[in-house]
Amino acid sequence: MPRVLIVACGNPLRCDDGLAWRAVEDLHRLRQQDVEIIAQNQLTPELASPVSQVERVLFLDAARRGQPGEIRCELVLPVHASGAFTHNFSPASILSLAHELYGKAPQAYVISLSGECFDHGETISATVEAALPGFVELIVRFTEELPRTCDRHSPLCL
Amino acid sequence: MAEKRTIVIDPVTRIEGHAKITLHLDEQGEVSDARFHVTQFRGFEKLCEGRPFTEMPSLMARICGICPVSHLIASAKACDALLAVRIPPTADKLRRIFNIAQIVQSHALSVFHLSSPDLLLGMDADPAKSNLWGVAEKDPQLARDGIRLRQFGQQIIERLGGKRIHPAWVVPGGVSEPLSQENRDAILATIPEALAIAVRTLAWYKKISQAFREEIGSFGNFPSLFMGMVKEDGGLTFYDGKLRMGDASGNLVADGLDATRYFDYLGEKVERWSYLKSAYYKPKGYPDGMYRVGPLARLNVVDRCGTERADQELAEFKELQRAAVLSSFHYHQARLIEILYCVERLEQLLNDPEILSKHVRAEAKANALEGIGASEAPRGTLFHHYKIDEQGLVRWANLIIATGQNNLAMNRSVLQVAKHFVRGNELLPGMLNRVEAVIRAYDPCLSCSTHAIGEMALRIQLLDPSGQVLNEAVRP
C-alpha cells in the first residue's frame, strides 16, 4: 500500500462542491509515488479499510464557511460515531471505524477550500479556480512532509 | 372513551431513500391500519424528454448511487432495441459481469450495513447502538466482511467502468471498452476471498435466524404472487430471460412471459398518500394482483441457480416453508444465496474464452422508434421503456422499478408486523423497529422508484416570507 491516501469528496454536479475532484485531476498529472487517490461523492464505510493501511490520509473537500477561496487545513482525530444514519460519515468517524475494525487510525487532515457557488452545474467559480493551484500545492506539501507550522495536537489554519 | 391515535415513524432509517410509516390505532390502542409513505420524488420519466436517446444510459444511471448499473443495463437494452442490433457476445457477457458485481455490492450493503444491526444485536437493541458501530463492536469480523464484499463488487465495477458510481461504460450496442487481461486476472484473484465471505455469512445467518421465529412468522408472511426472470432452463438470471409468475402454492401462474410486453400483464396504480406507484398483476386486478419481486421472489420461481454451491443452498432454502417461501424475513437468506451465486457465476464468466475479445460494440443509428429493456436489479425486475422521434429525441419514457412492484406487499407487511407487535398503550422502541425492519427486508430503493408525474395527488402552496399562504393549488 502507498504511504499517503488522498480522499477527495464532493459532488462535481454542484459547481464548487466538486472542487476536490478538480484538484484530483491536477494531482493525477503529478504522478506522485507512494500516493493513492480516491474521489467519491461522499464518505462511505468502505474507506475504513484503505485508510487503515496508510501512514497519512488527506481528506479534500469544499467548505461553506470562510471567505470563498480560503484554504484551511485541520487535524482530524478519530471520533466514535453513533446514530441511525450511515449517510453522513465524517473523516473523524472513518478514522474511528478504521481503528475499530483494523486496529489502526493514521495521521489525518482535512484540507478544504471555501467555495462560492454550490448551485447545479459543472463549472467552478472564478474565485475557486484562482485558488486551486495553491490548494493543490498545499496538498502536495502534505503528501511529502508535514509542514513546520502544523501542530499535531490542535487544529491549524494555513 | 379513548381516542383514535396515529403513530408516525419518520424517517424510516437504514433504507435507501426517504419514507415514513403511519400506524393508525383504534380506541383500544390496537393497530387498525398502517401505511408506508414514500416522501421523495425524482421525476426521471419526465426530465429525460427531449434528450437524445444515446444519452439515456448515462442519464438513467444518475437515478441511483446504489444501483446505477441496473439502470445502465436496462436503459442500454432499451437503446439496443432502438438501434435494432444484436450486441456482440462478449459485450453481452461483460454486461452480465457488470450487473452481477453490482448485485453483490448492493446486496452486501443491505445485509451487512442496513440489516445486520437488527440480526446481530436483536430487534430490541438500543437504537443508539443499532448501527455499523454496534456491529463492529460485537462482531468485527462480520463488519469487515461486509466492507470487503462491498469493495469486491465496487472494484469490479471500477475496473470495468472506470469508476464506482455512475460509470458510463455500458452504451447502446454493447460496452465502450473491452476487458483487459490485467483486469480479468486481478478480479479473478479476489474471487476466493469473496466466496469465503459469502459461505461464512450464510452459515452465520442460518444460525442466528433461528432466534427470529416470531419475526419470520409475522414479517410479510402471507400468500402473494412472486415474479422473476428465468433462463430457458428455469435457471437464475439477472440479465436476460423470460418472466415467470408463481403463486403461494408454488405453482406457476404464468411462464415464458415476454418482458417487452410487460404492459399486457402488469398494471400500476397511484395512491394519494405516496409518491410510489403500486404495480399489480393485471389478470388478478388491483389489489389482488399483489406480487413480490427481488431475491425472495426470484428464488421462489427458479428451478435452479446454476452453480454448485448456490444450488445446494437453494435446495435448503426451498425447504423453509411448505410450497413457496412466503415470509419476507427470508429475503435476507435469499439475498445471501444470490451473493454466493454471483461470486460463483463471476468466476465462470471471467474464465470464458471469449471474455477478452475486442469486439464489444455494435454501431448503428436508430432503426426503431420504441424500445424496451428489462433486467433483474438487486431489488427485482426493472423495465425501461422509451419512445423516440425521427431525430432520436426521447418523447416518452416509462420506468417500472422493483420497489414499486413490492409496494403493495410492503404495505401489507407493515400492517401485519404492526398488528402483531405494536401495542399503542405501552409503546416500546423494539416494536417500532420491527415495523422498520420488515421494510428493510425488502431493501427498497426509493431514490430509484418515484418518477411518475401528472398522476399523483399534489398540493402546492405559495408562502410569503412570514409563512402566510398566498395561493394554493390542489390536485386530488
Interface residues (C-beta under 8 A of the other chain):
Chain A: Q40 N41 P45 E46 A48 S49 H80 A81 S82 G83 A84 F85 T86 S96 L97 E100 L101 Y102
Chain B: T13 R14 G65 H113 L114 P127 A128 K129 S130 N131 L132 W133 A136 E137 P140 A143 R144 G146 I147 R148 R150 Q151 Q154 R164 I165
